[in-house]
Amino acid sequence: MKKECFIVKDIQLKFKGVEHVLDAKVDFASEQVEVNGLDYSIEQVPFDVPVSGTMYGLLLNYKDEYAALEGEMNDKPYIAPPKAPVLYIKPENTFIADGEMIPLPDEEEELRVGAALGIVIGRDATRVSKEDAYDYIAGYTVVNDISLPHTNVHRPAVKEKARDGFCPVGPWVMSKEAVANPNDLTITVKVNDEVKQTVQTKNLIRNVETIIADLTDFMTLYAGDVVLVGVDHGAPIVKENDGVTIEIEGVGTLYNRVMKESALKEVKR
């Protein structure tokens, strides 16, 4: 994790084997978290998934991603670019924690990494204005929106995106007060410690407050739900045994390694 000296931030986290989400503090300088007055090394904490609500993802919300597919938007079946947010859902079966293994189906050779900022909703939100959007945000987390490589966006990619273990989340939820501007963050993706992608949230088409306003115009977001701001064009490809690190500045660092499904099942026996 990138060191942020002299910065202690409020977070919420969940330990494996502990039912409730806990209030805590993270010290980026010492790389420790404090829970109930006790200090733990980040590397030694048995993190569990810190969220439990519905997770919504947005397609075509980065300028480069939109530009890469813009030429196809006037083709059938849509005939025109989308006017409303293009949504999909990452169901709960996809959630895994920081440090857990990403399952690679035995019949597949590679996966696509999807580095995304997750907006965690703090209270039920219906028809929220852009000006009031931040009042409904609890904080932010790091999400790896894993998918099988695919190019067709004309149909929901359920098989490609909704497999077990296809959504690492964590390691915690960073409080919204600790993130000065979620619309100007750097997201770095490393594979085996080598930088493969750098993303800037300032390149979002719909920024954080616009996402909240546009979604709640036609649907209610409930406390605990998570909205992914999008995955940019050029997402890295990973294979068996690759280690994937996603760092979002000021939010946290998420690490997971890829393992074949059959091998993972043997480990869990």
C-alpha positions in Angstrom: 0.0 0.0 0.0 1.2 3.5 -0.9 2.3 5.3 2.3 0.2 8.3 3.3 2.2 9.8 6.2 0.5 11.3 9.2 -2.9 10.3 8.0 -5.3 8.3 10.2 -8.7 7.7 8.6 -12.0 6.3 9.8 -13.1 3.0 8.3 -15.5 0.2 8.7 -14.3 -3.4 8.4 -15.3 -7.0 9.1 -13.2 -9.7 10.5 -13.7 -13.3 9.4 -15.8 -15.1 12.0 -17.2 -11.9 13.4 -20.8 -11.2 12.5 -20.9 -7.4 12.7 -19.1 -4.7 10.8 -16.8 -2.8 13.2 -15.8 0.8 13.4 -12.0 1.2 13.1 -9.2 3.5 12.1 -6.4 2.9 9.6 -2.9 4.5 9.9 -1.4 4.5 6.4 2.0 5.5 7.8 2.4 2.5 10.2 0.2 0.3 8.0 -1.9 -0.7 11.0 -5.6 -0.7 11.9 -7.0 0.1 15.3 -10.1 -1.7 16.5 -11.5 -1.3 20.0 -8.2 0.2 21.1 -6.1 -2.7 19.8 -3.6 -2.3 16.9 -3.3 -4.9 14.1 -0.9 -5.0 11.2 -2.9 -4.7 7.9 -1.1 -7.7 6.5 -2.2 -9.8 9.5 -5.9 -8.8 9.6 -8.3 -11.6 8.5 -10.5 -9.3 6.5 -14.0 -10.4 5.4 -16.2 -8.7 2.8 -17.2 -5.4 4.4 -20.5 -4.9 2.5 -23.6 -6.9 2.2 -26.1 -5.0 0.0 -26.9 -5.2 -3.7 -24.0 -4.2 -5.9 -24.7 -2.4 -9.1 -22.1 -1.8 -11.9 -22.2 0.8 -14.7 -21.1 0.2 -18.2 -19.8 2.9 -20.6 -19.0 5.4 -17.8 -15.4 6.1 -18.6 -14.6 8.4 -21.6 -12.1 5.9 -23.1 -14.4 2.9 -22.6 -17.3 4.8 -24.3 -15.1 5.9 -27.2 -13.9 2.4 -27.8 -17.5 1.1 -28.3 -19.0 4.3 -29.7 -18.8 3.0 -33.3 -21.1 0.1 -32.5 -23.8 2.1 -30.7 -25.7 2.9 -33.9 -25.9 -0.8 -34.9 -28.7 -3.2 -34.1 -30.2 -3.9 -31.6 -30.0 -0.4 -30.1 -29.6 1.9 -33.1 -28.5 4.8 -30.8 -26.2 5.5 -27.9 -27.8 4.9 -24.4 -29.3 7.9 -22.7 -29.7 6.3 -19.2 -27.1 4.5 -17.1 -26.3 1.0 -18.4 -26.6 -1.2 -15.3 -25.7 -4.7 -14.3 -25.7 -6.5 -10.9 -22.9 -8.4 -9.2 -24.8 -10.8 -6.9 -23.7 -11.8 -3.5 -22.3 -15.2 -4.6 -19.6 -13.2 -6.4 -18.3 -11.5 -3.3 -14.9 -12.5 -1.8 -12.6 -10.7 0.7 -9.2 -9.2 0.4 -6.6 -12.0 0.3 -9.0 -14.7 -0.9 -8.5 -16.6 -4.2 -10.2 -15.6 -7.4 -11.5 -18.9 -9.0 -10.5 -19.4 -12.6 -12.9 -21.9 -14.3 -11.1 -25.0 -15.3 -12.2 -24.7 -18.9 -10.9 -21.1 -19.2 -7.4 -19.7 -19.5 -7.8 -16.1 -18.5 -9.9 -13.5 -16.7 -10.4 -9.8 -17.1 -9.6 -7.5 -14.1 -12.2 -4.7 -13.4 -10.7 -2.1 -11.1 -13.6 0.0 -9.7 -14.3 2.5 -7.1 -17.4 1.4 -5.1 -19.8 3.9 -3.6 -21.3 2.6 -0.4 -24.8 3.9 0.3 -25.4 5.1 3.8 -29.2 5.5 3.9 -32.1 4.8 1.6 -32.1 7.1 -1.4 -34.9 7.9 -3.7 -35.0 10.9 -6.2 -31.9 12.4 -4.7 -30.5 15.6 -6.3 -26.8 16.0 -7.3 -26.5 18.7 -4.6 -27.6 16.3 -1.9 -26.0 13.1 -3.2 -23.1 13.1 -0.7 -25.6 13.1 2.2 -26.5 9.5 1.2 -23.0 8.1 0.9 -21.4 6.2 3.8 -18.0 5.8 2.2 -16.0 4.1 -0.5 -14.4 0.7 -1.1 -12.1 -1.0 -3.6 -13.8 -3.5 -6.0 -12.4 -5.9 -8.5 -15.2 -6.6 -11.0 -13.8 -9.8 -12.4 -15.3 -11.2 -15.7 -14.6 -13.7 -18.4 -13.3 -11.8 -21.4 -16.1 -10.9 -23.7 -16.9 -8.3 -26.3 -20.7 -8.4 -26.7 -22.4 -5.8 -24.6 -25.8 -6.1 -26.3 -26.9 -8.8 -23.8 -26.4 -9.0 -20.0 -23.1 -10.8 -19.4 -24.5 -12.9 -16.6 -22.4 -16.0 -17.3 -19.3 -13.8 -17.7 -19.7 -11.6 -14.7 -21.8 -13.5 -12.1 -19.8 -16.6 -11.3 -18.8 -17.5 -7.7 -15.9 -15.4 -6.5 -15.9 -12.9 -9.3 -16.1 -9.8 -7.1 -13.3 -9.2 -4.6 -14.2 -6.3 -2.3 -12.4 -4.5 0.5 -10.4 -4.5 2.5 -12.7 -2.0 4.2 -15.1 0.9 3.7 -13.3 4.2 3.9 -15.5 7.0 5.4 -16.7 9.6 2.9 -15.2 12.4 5.1 -11.7 10.9 4.5 -12.0 11.1 0.7 -11.7 14.7 -0.3 -12.8 14.3 -3.9 -13.9 10.9 -5.3 -14.1 12.4 -8.7 -10.3 12.9 -8.8 -8.7 9.7 -7.6 -6.0 7.5 -9.2 -6.6 3.8 -9.5 -3.6 1.6 -10.1 -3.7 -2.0 -11.1 -0.7 -4.3 -10.7 -0.3 -7.9 -11.8 2.5 -9.7 -10.1 3.7 -6.3 -8.8 4.0 -4.8 -12.3 1.7 -1.8 -13.1 -0.7 -2.8 -15.9 -3.3 0.0 -15.8 -3.7 3.4 -14.3 -7.2 5.0 -14.2 -8.4 8.5 -13.2 -11.9 9.0 -11.9 -11.8 12.5 -13.3 -12.4 10.8 -16.7 -15.8 9.5 -15.6 -18.7 10.6 -17.9 -21.2 10.5 -14.9 -19.4 11.6 -11.8 -20.2 10.3 -8.3 -23.0 12.8 -7.5 -24.5 12.4 -11.0 -24.5 8.6 -10.7 -26.5 8.8 -7.4 -29.0 11.3 -8.9 -29.5 9.4 -12.2 -30.0 6.0 -10.5 -32.3 7.2 -7.7 -34.5 9.0 -10.3 -36.0 5.6 -11.2 -35.0 3.2 -8.4 -34.3 3.3 -4.7 -30.8 2.6 -3.4 -30.9 1.1 0.1 -28.4 1.5 2.9 -25.6 -0.9 2.3 -26.0 -1.1 -1.4 -22.8 -0.5 -3.5 -22.6 1.3 -6.8 -19.5 0.8 -9.0 -18.6 3.9 -10.9 -17.4 1.9 -13.9 -14.4 0.0 -15.3 -12.2 1.8 -17.8 -11.1 0.6 -21.2 -7.9 -1.5 -21.3 -8.6 -3.7 -18.2 -5.7 -6.2 -17.7 -6.0 -9.9 -18.4 -4.8 -12.3 -15.8 -4.1 -16.1 -15.7 -3.6 -18.9 -13.2 -1.4 -18.0 -10.2 -1.3 -14.2 -11.1 -1.5 -11.9 -8.1 -3.7 -8.8 -8.6 -3.4 -5.6 -6.6 -5.8 -2.7 -7.0 -5.0 0.5 -5.2 -7.3 3.5 -5.0 -5.5 6.5 -3.5 -6.9 7.4 -0.1 -9.3 4.5 -0.1 -7.3 1.3 0.2 -5.5 -1.6 -1.5 -7.1 -4.9 -2.5 -5.1 -8.0 -3.2 -6.2 -11.4 -4.6 -4.5 -14.3 -6.5 -6.0 -16.3 -9.3 -6.4 -20.1 -8.7 -8.0 -22.8 -10.8 -11.5 -23.7 -9.5 -10.7 -27.4 -9.1 -7.5 -26.6 -7.1 -9.4 -24.1 -5.0 -12.0 -26.7 -4.1 -9.3 -29.1 -3.0 -7.8 -26.4 -0.7 -11.3 -25.8 0.9 -11.9 -29.4 1.7 
